[in-house]
Amino acid sequence: MERTGKLLLITSLFLCFFGLKGWTRDRATNQPDSLELRLMEIYTKREVMIPMRDGVQLYTAIYEPKDNSRKHPTLMMRTPYSCSPYGERFDNYLKTALKKYVDKNYIIVFQDVRGRHKSEGDFVQLRPLNKNRKGKKDKKNIDEATDTYDTIEWLIHHTHSNERVGTWGISYEGFYATMTASCNHPALKAVSPQAPVTDWFRGDDRHHNGAFTLLQTTNFLPRLEGRNMGKGVMHQIVKNDVYTDFLSIGTFKDIDNLVRDTTETMWNNIKNHPNFDEFWKERDARTSCYNLKPAILVVGGLYDSEDCYGAWNLYKAIKEQSPETDLYLTFGPWWHGAWTRHSFQSIGNVYFGKSTSAYYMDEIQYPFFRYFLEGEGEKPKNRVNIFYSGENEWKTYEEWPAKEMVPTPYYIHADGSVSTQAPKEEKSYTEYVSDMSRPVPYTANPTTYRTLEYMIDDQRFATSRPDVITFMTEPLKDTLTLAGPIEVELMTAISSTDADFMVKVIDVYPERFEYPQEIRKQLKSNYPMSGFQQMVRGELFRGRFREGFDSPKPFKPEEITPVNYTLYDVAHSFLPGHRLMIQIQSSWFPIIDRNPQKFIDTYHCGVEDFVMKQDIKIFHQQNAATRLLLPIVKKK
């Protein structure tokens, strides 16, 4: 969720203490460069306070072409991260991700959302749609949709507008883009929520399947309350590396003692709403996705650790709840926001071919806005554009998941194999000890921040751990393509009353595999790729929520219990000679907080309350077969 401002640039401070996003706002340098000076010759910048219906005024930076020979389309972003640089300096985004739109004489608009930075009013995190709103004349009941409507209404009457407005945003700004779609102003023609925050409990930034995202949330939330970005608490925690230091500090309750000084409202809301109650339900952006009038392009990254869930599930919600909407979807091999980079060919040690980001910006995003905002060009022909890692190819569809996809059961077996054959044993299980004094790390090497590559990292470090169990196919004879969500059906028994379950789907490269020298030069790496274990998808589930996120239940010790959940969609081809591996573990630290392995309130307990070690059994037998339903594309 959290991010963005305007350019894909990772600053040293970001890497040391933020490290949670692949990009952050690129603020203006001390002196204008030649490109900015050229922009100042052809564009004007106005800073205005636009009045909302309730009298609150929102700071808005308007960059408008000096050419008034014709009217221009408008592209707007609403942000909680600030519209800086304030004053006469120009936003660097106009020189980078928005350069093509500047070349086409778009009016570019940035707005500080209500209660942030230079805008008036009170800031509310993920402000829900106001159910009491009664229409344009209602000056009391406001929300992000009314603020967007009022802003667009002002813009089309106070700029040289062609009365065709588009909005977009990445991450938290993607949430605001989603909410703009529901305002249904007649001038709003196109919206692009990109890696949008959609559901902060079930899948995006703050929780994954009900489990608290410890590293990311501790780093981010204490900095985003109030009017301006704060310092946060990471500098007080991380002295060595994130694994060691978060293990040392203890639990949420111990970190809470540091965060209290920030008066972090959302942090307190997380603590006080441990289940999927009305607080979280009303903040689910999908509740706004009915009868949407503008065309919508949803964008996401296959290896986006923040809001991959949000992009997939927002698309599916609009498709189901607003079937008349002109809806488009694009997913590429990207971490959070990487599609706005000038060139993006790889993540870590995995190569994807020629620049996927340039292809997206030039061949997908711009034609979308060109058609709906400029009224020129052809209407986009391909509703769904998906990049398949493994074979490194773009494919197009009318809808997603692809009709060719068939959910196919793959079972784990006592001998460590994976196959489409169900187990025949009457009693069979694999057992491991989940030890919260040494939880499974999320990556092999110590880091002072959360890496960008971990969603695709080599998993060989985990394979050798006794608290990670591994199952694998034989080398594949033919290409195996997965396209869609992966359904996990675990059969388990635990020795206590709660546990987490982490399932990974991994592409195991052949022995003696290596990239050609030309690719190794581009990767700037000699990492040993022989037997590389590329994580294709991995996700943790807090077991207490197995019967519903709003109805947690304890386990009965030693009783065989089903735990079913979904790994969000993948688009990946396992090539001949590769193997498909499944790993199962019960911690992923410090990406996710440690489960006390007891059915207690995880936000108010201390380490002294933990069941530090417990036995986990994963069954593979006739009446209790653990399996994954893989979304396999059948050959024609």
N, C-alpha and C positions, 0 to 999 in steps of 0.2 A: 504494500500500500504506500507507504509513505513517500512519497517523494516528490519531488522532482521540481523542478523549476525548470531550468531550461537547458541544459546541454549535457551531453554525455561526457562528463569529465570527472575523474576520481582524484580528489585532492588528497594530500598526505594526511590531513586531519581526518578526512572521511575514512581513509583506509585504517587509520589507527583506532579511531573510536566510533566511527559510524559503520563503515564496512558492510552495510546491510543492503545497499542498493548498488546497482551497476552504474548509476549515474547520479549527478546532482546538479544544482543550478550553477551555471558558469557565469559568475558576476563579471562586470566590466573590469578591464585592466585599468591601471592608473591613468594611462593616456590613450585617447582614441587612436586606433591604427588606421591604415589607409582605407580599409573596407568600411569601417564605421564612418569615416569622414565622407566617403562616397555616398553612404546611406543618408547622411545628413543633408546631402545636396538634393536628393530626390524624394525624401520623406520628411514629414513633420512629426513631431512628438507632442502630444497634449496630455497633461495630467488633469483629470477632472474628477469631481465627486458627484457621482450619479445618484439622484434621489430615488429611494425605494418607496413603495406605497405607504409604509408606516412612518416615513420621515427620516429613516436612517440613510446615510449617504455612504456609498462604496467607492473607494479609490479605484480609478481605472486609468491605465496607460493606453493611449490610442496612437498608433503609428499609421499615418495616412499618406498615400502618395500625393505629391505636389501636382501631379498631372490631373487636372479636373476636366479634361476633354471628354471623359466618359465616367459613368458611375462604376463603382468597384464592389466586388464581393468582400465579405468580412469573415475572418477566421479568429475565433476567440478562445482563450483559455482562462478558466477561473481557478485560482490557486490559494492554498493556505500557506504556501512557502515564500511569499512575497513577490511583488512585481519589480523588485530592484533590477537595475539601478534606478533610483529615484533621481529626479532632476533631469538635466539635459542629455545625459548619456543614454545610448541606445542599448537595448537588450541584445546580448550576443546571439540569441536564438535566431535573430534576423539574418545573421551571417552564416548560419549553419543549417539546422534542421528546417528552418522556414525560408531559406534563401530562394528556393524555387517560387514560393508564393510572393515574395518580395519582387522577384523578376516579373511576375505576372500582375503586379500592381494590386495586390490584396490589401485591404485594411486589416492590420494586425492589432488585436486587442488582448491585453492582460488585465485581470481584475483580482485584487485582494478580496477574498470572501469575507463575509460579515464577521466582524470581530477580530480580524487578523491584520497585523501591520498597520497600514494607514486607513483602513476602512473602519467605520463606526459600527456600533452594535455589539452584541455578545456572540462569542464563538461557541458553537456546539459541535462536538465531534460527531461526524456522520449524522448530521441533523436529519431526522426522519421527515417524510412527507407529513404535512399537517392535515390530519383527518377532519379538522373543523373548518378548513378553508371553504369559503362560499363563493369565490369568484373574484373578478378583477376589482370590484368595489369594496371587497373586504380588506380593510386597511390594518387589521389586527393580526390575523392568522397568517403568518408568513412561513416560508421554507426556502430551500434552494431553488425550487422551481419558480416561485414567485419572484425571487431576486433575479433569476435569469430572464424571465419574461420582461420585467421592468427595465433591465439593462438593454435588452434587444430593442425594446420600444424606444428608448432614448437614443440608441445608436443610429437607428434607421432615420431618425429625424434630425440628427445633429452631426452626421458625417455625409460624405458624398457616396452614399450606399446605393447599391442596386437592389436592396431589400432582399438579398439572399445571404443568410448568415449560417456559418458552420461553427461548431464547437468541438473541442478535442481536449484530451488530457491523459496523462499516464499516471497510474498508481492512485494516490489519493485524488489527484486531479481527474483521474478516470472516473472516480465516484461522482465528482461534480459534473462531468460530461454526461454520465448516465442520468443524473437528476435533471439536467437541462432538457433532455429528450422529452421528459414528461410535461414540460411547460407548454408545449404545443403552440408556441407563438407562430402565426402564419408565415413569418419571415424565416423561421428556423427550418432550413432545408436538409442539413446533413450534420450528423453527430458521430464522433469516433471515440468511444471509450477504449482506452488502451491499457492492458493489464489493470483493469479497474478493481478497486476495492469493492467487493460485493457483499461478502458475509464474513464478519470478523470473528465468528465463533466456529463455524464448521470448516472453513477452508483457507481464508486469507490471513494476512499478517499476524493477528493477535493470538489465534488458536489454529491448530490443525486437528480436526476431528475431536474437538473439545479439550485438547491438550495445550497447555500454555507455551507459547513460543518464547522461551526464556531469553535467549541472547538478543534476538531482534527487538523484542518489546522493551526490554530493559534499556537497550540503547536508544530507542526511538521515542517512546511515549513521554518520558520526563522532559523532553526538549520541545514538545509541541503543545503545551497548554498555555493559555493566556494569549497575549497579543503578538509576541515575538518569539523567535526560536531561542530556547534556553541552552544552558551548558550541559544539562543532564548529569548522570551519575557514573557513566562508564569509566571515567578517569579515576574514580575512587575505587573501582573494583578491579580493573585489569592492570596488574603490575608485572605479571609474567606471561601467561597465556590464558585464553578464555576458558579452556578446560580446567586447568589447575585452579584458577582464581574463582570461577563460579562454583566449583566443587567445594572450595574452602569456605566460601561465604555462607553456604548452607541452603536455605530454602527461600521461597517467595517472602515469607514473613521477615527474614533477615534483610533482604533487599528492600523491603517495604520501609524499614527504618531509615534507609538512605533517601528514598523517594519522597517521604513525607514532607521534606523541606521544600519540594517543588510544588506543593499543593496540586498534584496531578489528579484531575478529576477522573479522566478515563481509567487511569491506573486503579483508582478506588472503585470504579464501576466494575472492572474486571474482578477485583477481590470480592465484591459484594454480589456479583451475579455469576456464580460458578457454573450454572447450567444454562441451557438455551431457553431463557424465559422471555417475557414480553419486551424487556429492555433490548435484547439482541434481535428478536424477531422484527421489531419495528424499524431496526437499522439495516435490515437486509435490503439492499438496493433493488432486488427483484420485485419487491412489493410495488415499485413504481412503474413496472414494465407492462402496462396495459394500454392498448389503443394509441400507440406511439405513431405520430405523423411523419417526422423526418426520416430520411434514409439513415441507416445505422451501419457503421463498419466497426466490428469488434476485433481487437488485435491482442495477441498474446504471444508469450515465449514458451516454448516447450520446456525450457530449463530455467524458468522464472520461479524462484523459491518464494517470492512474496505473494503474487496474485495470479498465478497460473489457474488456480481454482476459479477465481473471479471471472476471468475471461471466458473459459469454457462454459461456465454455468450461467453467466449473463446471456450469452448467445442462446443457450438452450431455453432459458426462461422467456426471452423475447419471441423466439420461434414458436413456443407453445402458447404464450399468453397474449401475443399481439401478432397473429398470423398474417395480417394484411400489411405489416411493416416491410418496407424495402430493406431487407437484412442481408449483411455480408459478414464474412468471418475470414480472418487470416491468422495463421500460426506459423512461426518460423523457429529456427534453432537458436534461440536467444535467451540470455539472462534478462533481468528486469530493465526494460527500456532500451535494450541494445539495438533495436531496429532503427533508432534515430542516428546511429553512428554513421559516419561517411563510409566506412568499410568494416565489415564484420564477417570473418571467414572461419573462425574457430572459437571453441571454449576450452581452455586448459590444453589438454593434449589431444583433443578430438577435432578433426578437420572437416569442414563442410563444403569445401569448394569455393567457387567465386563468391564475391560479396553478396550475401543474402539480404543485408540491410539496404544496399543501394537498389537492389531489385524491388524490394518492397516499396521504398520511397518513390521510385520513379514509375513503376509499372502497376502498383496497386493503390497506394494512398493518394498520389496526386491525381490520377484519372478519376478516382471517386469524387474528390472535391471539385475537380474541373467540371465534371458533368453536372453535379447538383448545385454548385455555387456560381460557376461561370456561365452555365447553360451551353457549354461547348463540348465537343468530342462525343464519343459513344458511351451509352450507358454500360457500366461494367458487365461483361458477359459472364464472368465466373463468380458465382456467389460465395464459393468457399475455396480458398487457396491454402494448402497445407504443405509444409516442407517435411519430407521423410528423411530423418537421419538414418545412417546406415548406407542407404543407396544414394543419399544426398541429391534428391530430386524434388521439385515442386510438382504437386498434383492438384487438379481442380475437380470440384464436385458441385452439385446443385444444393446439397444439404450435408449436415454432419450430425451423427456418424454416417459414413458412407454406406449405401445400401448393400454393397458387396461384403460388408463386415458380418461375420458370424461368430457369436460368443461360443467358444470351444473350451471344454474343461481340460485342464492339465493338472494331473495329480502328483503329489510327492510320495516317495516310497522309502521303505526302511533302509534300502541299500544306497540311499542318497541320489537316486535317479528321479527324473521328471518325465512323465509320459502321458499319453491320452488314455491309457488303460487304468481303470479303477483298481485299487489294491484288493487283494484276495485274502490277506491275513485276517484271522478272527480277532487277534489282539496285537497291536503294533503301535509304537510311538517312539519319538525321539525326544530326549529330555535335556534341558540345560538349566543352569542356575543363574537367575537374574540377581546381580549383586549391585546395589545402589551405592556402595562405597567405591566402586570402579565401573561406572556406567560405560556403555559402548560409545566411543567418540564419533563425531560425525565425519571426521577426516583423519588422515594418517598422521599429519604433521602438526605440531603446536602452532597456533596462530594467535595474534593479538586482536583479531577482528574476524568477522564471518566472511569466508571466502566467497567469491562469485562462482567458482567452478564446482562447488561441492555437489550440485545436482547431477553432475555428469562424471564425477570423480572415479578414479580407480578404487575398487572395493577389495583389493587383495589383502589389505591390512585387516579387514574385518573377518575374512574367511578363516584366518588362523586363530581367531579367538574362540575359547570354549563356550562363551555365552552367545554365539552366533551360529545357527545351524544352516547348512547349505545343501541344496539339491540342484541337480544339473542334468540336462539332456546329453545325449551323445552328440558329436559334431553333426551339424545339419547337412543334409544332402542337397536341399533346395532352399531358396530364400523363404523366410517366414516373416510375413508382414503383419504388424499389429496396428490397428487404426480405430481408436475409441477408448472408452473407459475399461479398466481392469477390475473385475469383481473378485474380491478375496473372500473365501469361505474357509475359515479356520475352525478346527475342532481341537479344543484345548482343555486342560485341567491344570489348576494352579493350587499352590499350597496355602495361599492366603485369600484375601477378599477383593483384591483389585490388582490389575496389571496393565501395562501398555504392550501393544503388539506392533512391531515395525516389520513391514514386508517390502522387500526390494525385488525388482525385476532387472536382471543384469545381462548385458551382452558380453560374453567371454570371447575375446579374440583368439585366433589360432596361435599355437606356439610358432615361434620364428616369424611372426608378423612384424613388419616394420613399414613405415611410410617411405616412399621414394625420397631421395635426398632433396629434391626440389621442395617437397612439402615440409620436410624437416627444417629447411631454412626459413620457410614462412612461419612455422610454429616457433622458431627460435628455441628449439628444445631437442635434446637427445634422450628424452625419457624412454625407458625400455617398454615398448608396446607389445612385446611378445607375451601372450597370455593376459593382456590388459582386461580388466573387468569394469566395463563402462556401465554405470548405473543409468538405466533407461527411465525408471520411475521408482520412487521410494516414498512411503508415507506411513506415519505412525497413527495409531488409533488408541484412544483411552478406553480400556475395556468396560468400564462402568457404564458407558453410553451405548452398549450393544443393543439395547431395546429402545433407544431413543435419546436424543440429546437433551430433551427436556425431562427425562425420567431415568436418572442414573440408578443402577442396581448393583449390590454387592455380588460377588461370586460365592458360591458354596464351595469351600475347599475340597479339592480332589474330585469334584463332580465334572464329568465331561460336558462342556458347554460350547455352543457355537458362537463364534464372533465373526460377523459378516460386515464388510465395509467396502468402499470403492476407492481405488487409486484413480486419480483423475486422468483424463485422456492422454494417450500417447500416439505418436505417429513415427514408427521406427521399423526398419527392416533388418532382421538378423540374416546375414549373408551366409552362403554355403561355407562350411568349415568352422563357422562360429557355433557357440553353444548358448542355450538359454539357461540362465541360472536363477534360482529363487533363494533368497536369504530371509531368515526370520530371526528377530531379536526383540528385546523388550526395553531398550533405551536408545536414545539418539541425542547425546549430550554435547554441548549445551544448547543445541538447536531447540530441543524440547526440555522442559523442566523434569526433574526426577519424580517419578510416581512413588509415593510413600509405600506402595504395595500393600495398602490397607484402605478400606472404604471409609476414609475420613476427608475432611475439608482440606484440600491441598494448598489453599491459600492462607490458612491460619495455623497449620501444623509446623512443628519443628523437627529437626533431624532425629531428636530423641523419640519421636512418634513413629519413625519408619520401621517397617519389617525389612531390614537391610538386605537379607538374602531370602529368595524363595525359589521353589522348584516349579519349572514350567514344562508341561508335557504337550507336545504337538502330535496329534494322532493321525495315523495313516492306516486305517483298517476298514473292514467291510462296512460296519455301521457308523463309522466316524472317520470319514475320509476328508482330509484337508486338500483343497484344490483352488486353483485360480481359473476363472472364466476369462480366457484371453480373447481379445477382439481381433480375430484372424480374418484377413482378407483372402477369400477363396479365389483360386485361380479360375479364370474363365475357360 
